[in-house]
Amino acid sequence: YFPNDRIAEIRYDSDTFDKTYEVKFSNGTTIDFNLKGDWTDIECTRATVPSEIIPVKIRSDIEQRYPKQVIRGIERSQKGYEIELSNGHEVKYDSRMTPIR
């Protein structure tokens, strides 16, 4: 998803309950991975999260409810997803990708 971005740093975080790897790119994007290699958090400071990463149901909902915003971050867990928009607003979804009001 980030073929043209250079990796600036890779860090292993063993201090947290969920041990993770954090990859920082030269453009400011950071991606956290769990020990299985699955991404858990993506933050894009100067770009948008690639649309292919965002589940279609969530992407469609964001496009409909927030048409002028872009997705700057996405976090996923067993409980669901948390989306960060370019205006700083956060939108949460349960594990079935239904918005949490």
NORQUI-V613345 format. One record per backbone hydrogen bond with DSSP energy under -1.0 kcal/mol. CO is the residue of the C=O (numbers start at 1). NH is the residue of the N-H. Records with the same first field share a line. If there is no record, write none. Layout:
CO=NH + NH
This chain:
2=5
6=26
9=24
11=22
13=20
20=13
21=33
22=11
23=31
24=8 + 9
25=28
29=25
30=43
31=23
32=40 + 41
33=21
34=37
38=34
40=76
41=32
42=74
43=30
50=53
55=59
56=60
57=61
58=62
59=63
60=64
61=65
62=66
66=69
70=86
71=49
72=44
73=84
74=42
75=82
80=77
81=93
82=75
83=91
84=72 + 73
85=88
89=85
91=83
92=100
93=81
94=97
98=94
